[in-house]
Amino acid sequence: MKKIICLLIIMSFAGFAMAHWNVGDVHKMGGNGPQLPDPTGYDVCLINNTLADDWQCGETGPVDQIHFWISWKGITSSEFLDQYNIIGMNIEIWSDDPVGNTGIPEEDPDNPWSKPFTLLWESNVIPEVTWAELIWEVGIQGWYDPFYQFVPLVPPLVIENDHCNCEQVNVTIPTIPTGLAFEQVVGTTYWLVLTSVTVTDPTVPVGWKTSTNHWNDDAVFLDPVQDIWVPLNQHPYCDPPPILRDPYNAHMDLAFVISGSGATLPVELSLFTAQYLNNVPTLYWVTQSEIDNIGWNVYCNTENDFTTANKISNLIAGHGTTSEPHSYIYEDNMLETIPGNEYWYWIESVDLGGEVNHFNSANILIPDSPGNPSPTKPVIYAFQNSPNPFSSSTEIKFTLSESALAEVTIYNIIGEKVKTLPLVLASEDTEASAYWDGKDESGEKVAHGIYFYTLKAGKSTYSGKMIHLR
């Protein structure tokens, strides 16, 4: 198998936090997100096997935390788990061969599946094992060795009802000095590869847990005889394919999460969405805070691949440094849309030092028939601001019966306009909100007292009252 060998980094993790990942924690995976373990699934043997599964980058930056789930063959009681540990392994990150064609036929004969292509990064690590939450330690699980004893023409080893425990392995990769952690790019597909695993007791192998969350193509193993990557559910010496196909609807994926905080991002993005509104692709995003953010660029592509996307905007001014929410709207009036086609958009923040950060994509499907040239009269409901009364800022929440651009205007008690808030792109039957920081158009704090606000969406207008306290 063709590889580009990179520098092997021997890492000591003393002094670095080995963070356990819980469901709901942040992650850096696009696509379907984290691939959680199947509590009653299988474990694929890691001893003498090289296994790999793919993920899509959801946030540009370092891969500084890798989490995956394992079980030990034949261990049916958690009281024995502290006797077994992984004492060494190689973790690799490869590029993606999306079409199953490396361009070298003798190395890749008619394999119509995606798989690892080029080695980008590797590290010889000693992982710390953190016992999993109880949810991972339920159910009787099976065992699967795709290339049992490396004997050609021998079917894979499948054992039902083999064990009933599951653990989470956490590997933290330091980001200082720069270059230790792999730098991933949003929208790009990579492969996580585990190999050269050694354990405290060789008579008790360890396996990588399967996941019910399928994304892209199946996980693969390296056939050491043919020296090719083979999907786990398409064993070359087993016809029909292994019985593991059925529980996973003919797919097999492995359980892992790419996460980690990394460096503090200059922008905290809380919302990024896209709507085909009034026959124009319209993007809307909200930031909760910004640091030295001079502006934004917008990219577009006809496929979900940022690396080939085109920049379609001039620099859209940011808000510098702020700890208050801000919203942005961009209308792609230059795109010649084709009914039935799908388009993907990305936004890129640019800071004062010229550093850029990309965020995960939002997509729009162009309807087969044109939409209305303008909103009709959407019904506005669940309309209120909170907190009320307020002292520093308030959030005006509302829901529309159809997608539309909404505008909120603040007035004082004698009817003078105080401030018009940025437009909000509200999706149908989805709560939206506008923020008011208690300042007028010139940025000055307003006096305490009673204020009125109006919400206009299409041809509908609603009003409310709020109290501003010192």
N, C-alpha and C positions, 0 to 999 in steps of 0.2 A: 504494500500500500504506500503510495507516494505521500511523503510528509515533509514539511519544512520545519526543521528542528529549531526551537527557540531556546534561550538560556534557561537552564534548570535552576530554580530558585529554592534553596533550602531555607525553610522558615521556622523560626521559634515564635510561638504565640504568647509567651510570658509577657504579661503587662497589657495585653489587649483583651477587651471584654468579649466573651464568647456568648453572644446574645441568642437566646432561645426565641424562635418565631412562633407566634400564636395566630390563629385564624383572625383576620381583621387587621393585622399589623400591616405596615407599608411594605411594598415589594417593588421590584423593578422589572416585572414581566408584563409584556403586552399580550396580544392574542387572547387566550382564555384565562390568563392570570395563573396563580399558583396551582400546581398539580398536587392536590392533597392525596394522602395515602388511602387506599381502600382497606378498611379495617377487617374485611373478610376476604381479601384478595390473595395474591401470590407474592412470593419473594424470589427474585431472579438471582441466582448464585453469582457472587462477585469474585470468588476464589478461582483463579486461573481463567477468568473471563474478562473481557473488555466490553463494557456496556455504555450506551450513549442515548441521550434524548435531547430534543431541540426545544428552544424557547425563543420568543421574540422580545427584543429589548423594549421596555416601556419607558425608560428614562436614560438619557445620555449621561454617562459618568462611570466611575469605577465599580467593578464587581467586587465588593469588599466583604460580602457575607453570602455564603452558600449553605443551604440547609437541605438535607435529604433524609429519607426515612429508611430504616433497616429492620430486619429481624434475623434471629439466629435459628438455624435448622434444628428442629427437634425439641426446642426448649418450650415447654408448656407451662412453666411457672415463673412468675416475675422474680421470685426470691433468688433465682440462680443468675439473674442478669448481670450482677456485679462481678461475676467470675469471667465474663467474656468481654473483650474490648478489641477495637481496631487499633493496632499499634503503628500502622504506616500505610500510606496509599499515595497514588499519583492522581491528581486532579488536573484535567486538561480542558481547554476551550478551543473548539474548532470552528472554522467557517462552514457555511452551508452549501451543499450541492443540491439545489432545489429540483433539478430535473433528472437526477440519476444518470448523469453523463459527464464524466471527468474530461472527456475528449481523448482518452487513452483507452481504446476498445479492449486491449488485452488485459487492462487492469479493472475494467468495469463492463463486463459483458451483459448488456441488455438487462440492467437492473432498474426498473421503472419506479424507483422510490427515492425520496430525498435521504441524505445521509451526510456524515461529516466529510469535509473535503480537504481543508488545509489546517494543520496545527498552528494556532495563533499564540497560545500561552499555556504554560504548564507549571505545576508546583508540586514538589514532594512534601507532603504535610503529615503531621501527626494530629489528627482531629480530636477534639474533646467531645465526648458523648454526653448529651444532656437528656435525662430521662423524659420521655414524652408525656404529654398530658394524658389523662385516663382515657380520653376518647380514642387515642391511638392504640390502646392496649385491650381492645375488645374483639371478639370473634375468632373463630378457628380459621387459620390461613394455610394456603398450600405452598409447595416448594417447586421451583422450576430451574433446572440446569440445562441451558440450551445446547451446550457442547460437553456432555458428560464424559469425563476421562479423556477428551481429545481423540476419541476413536472414530475414524470416518465410517459413515454409513450406519452409525448407531443412533437410534432415535433419542430425543431429549429425555432427561429424567424428570418425571412429573410425579409428585407425591401429594395426595390430598390429605387434609386434616393433619398437617405436620406440626404446627406450632400455633401459639395464640398470644404472642407479644409483639410489640412494635416500639421502636425507639427513634428519636430524632438526633441526627448528627449535625453539629453546627461548626462551620469553619469560618473564622474571621481572618481576612487578609488585610494587613496594614496598608494604608494609603500614603504613608510617609515612611521613607522617601518616595517620591513620585516614581512610578514605573513598576512597583511591586504588584499592584492590582491591575487587572485587565480593564481597559477602557472600552466600554461598549457604546454603540450609537443607536439612538432610538429608531425603531422600525426595522432593524436588522435582525435576521435570524442567526442564532448560534447554536452549537451543540455542547452540552456538558458531558464529558467523558470521564468515567471512573475506571481505573486500572491498577494493577500491581498492588492489590490489597493483601495485607498480612494481618493476622489475628493472634491473640494470645494462645488459643487452643486450636491447632489446625484440624482436629477431629470434629470441630463444630464450626462449619462454614457460616458466613454471613451473606445475606441477600439484600438486594435493593428492592424496596417495596413497589408494587404496581399502583397505578392511580386510575380512578374512573374518569378523570378530567382529560379528555382527549383533545389534543391540538395538533394541527398540521398532519405530518405522517407519524408512523409508529416509531417507538424506540427500537434501537438496533443493537446487535452484538457483532463482534469481529470474528468471522469464521477463520480459524487459524490454518485450516487446510487450503482453502481457496484464496485466503487473504483478501476477503471482500466483506463489506458491511451487509448484514442480512437482517431484515425486520424480525423481531422476536416471535411474531405469529406466522412466519413463513420459513420454518426450519428446512434446510436443504435436504435433510435425510429423514424426513417424516411426511408421509402421505397417507391419509389426509393430514392437514396441519394440526398442531397440538390442540388438545382439548381446551386450552386457555382462550381460544378464539371466542367461544360462546358467551362467557360472562362479560366480555368487554365489547360485544357487538363487532367482533372481528378486528378490534384494535387493541394494542397493548402500549401503554405509556407508563413512565416511571415517576415516582413521587419526589418532587423537589421544588424549592423556591429560591429565587435570586432576590436578595434584599440588601439592607444596609443603608445607613444614613449618608455616608461619604461626607464630602465637604458641604457646607451650608450653601444651598442654592440661592442665587440672587433674587429669585422670584418664587413665592409660594402660590401656586395655581390651584384654585378650588373648583373651577368649572371651565370646560371647553366643549362646545357643542356646535353643530352645524345644522341648518335647516334650508330647505328649498322654499324660499318665501317670496311671494309675488314674482315668481319665475326667475329669481336671482339666488344663487348660492350665497348664504349669509352665515358668517361665523360670529360666534359670541363667546367671550371668555372673561372670567372674573379672577382677580388676584386678591389674596388676603394681605399680602405684604410684598414690598419690592425694595431691593437694595441696589443703588447706583444703576437702575434700569433706564437706559436712554431710549429704548424702543423695541419694536417688534418687526420681524419679517414673516411673511406668509408663504408657504410652499404648497404646491398641488401636484398630484399625480393621478394617472388612471389605474394604478394598482397600489396596493398597500406596501410601498417600498420607498422609504425616505431617501435612500442613496441615489435614486434616479429621479427624484422630484425636482420640479422647477420653481425657482423663486418668482412670485407673481406680484409682489407689492413693493412699493417704496417703504422706507423706514417709517413705521407708525410710532409716534411719540409715546414714550412711557412716562411714568410718574416719579422718576428718580428714586429717592429713598422715602418710603412711607410705610406705616404700620396699619393703614386703613384700607378697606376694600376698594377696588376700582374695577370698572367693567369696560370692555372694548367690543366694538362691532366692526366687522369688515365685510363689505359686499363685493363679490367677485363678478363685476360687470363685464369683464373681458372674456370670460369663458364662453365658448360656443358649445352649449350643452346639447347632448344627443339623448332623446328619450330612451329610457331603459338602461342607460350607462350609469356607472358608479364612479364617484370621484372621491379621492382622499386628500385631506388637508392637514398641514402641520403648522404650528407657530413656533417661532424662534425668538427668544429674548436676547438682547445685546446689552452688556454692561459697559461702564465707562472705560474699562481696560480692554475692550474689544472681545472679551470672552463671550461665547454664545452657549445657550442651553436650549435643547429641543424638547418638545413635549409630545405625548402620544397622539396618534392621529384621530381625527373625526371624519366620518364619511357621509356622503349624500348620494342617494339613489334618485336619479331624475325620473319623474313619473312619465308614463306613456302618453298622457294627455296633459296639456298645459294647465297650470293652476289659475286661480282667479287673479286678475291684475291687481287687486287690492283686497285687503280683508273686508269681510262683510260687516257684521256687527257682533263680535265675540262677546259672550256672556262672561262677566267678571265676578268671581265668587271667592270666598275665603279671603277677603280683603281687609287687612289690618296692619298696624305697625307695632313693633315690639322692640325694646320696652316702651311703655307709655304710662306715665311720664318718663322722660329720659333726661340725662344730664350731658352726655358727650356725643353719643350717636344712637341712631335707631334704624331698624330694618323694616322696610315696608314690604310685606309679603302679600302675594295674590296668586290666583290661578285663573287661567283663561280656558274657555270652551273650545278654542281653536288657536293654532300657532299665529303669533303676530308680534310686531314690534310695539313695545309699551313705553310710554313716557310719563314720568312723574314730575310734577311741578309743585314747589312749595310757595305758599303765600302767607303774609302776616295777617293780623286780625283786621286790618283795614283794607285788605284785598290787594296789597302791593306784592308783585312777584319778588320772591327772595332768591330762588335758585331753581333752575331746571336740571334735573339729574340726568346722567347718561342714559341713552336708550337701553332697554332690556329686551333681548330676544326670548320670548316666552314660548315654550312648547305646549302643545295641546294637553290639557288635563294634568299638567305638571307644575308644582309650586315654583314660582319665580320670586325674585326679590330685588329691590333697589335700596341703596344705603344712603342715609343723609348724616353727615358729620356735624350738623348744627352750624354750618358756615354758609355765608352768602356767596354770590358770584365772584366777589373780590377776594374770597378766602378769609374774611373776618368772621369771628364768632358772633352769632346773633344774640340779641337780648333774650332774657327768659320771658316766658309768656305762652300764649296760645297761638298755634299755627295751624293752617289748613293745607291739605295737599290734594291734588287731583291726579287721577290715573287715567290716561287716554290710551285706548287700544282699538285700532280701526276707527269705527264710528261711535264707539262706546266711551263714556266718560263717567267716572265714579269719584266721589269726594270723601275725605275723612278728616278727623281732627286729632291733633297731638298737643302735648304740653311739654315745653322745654324748661327744665329746672337748672339753676346754677349749681 
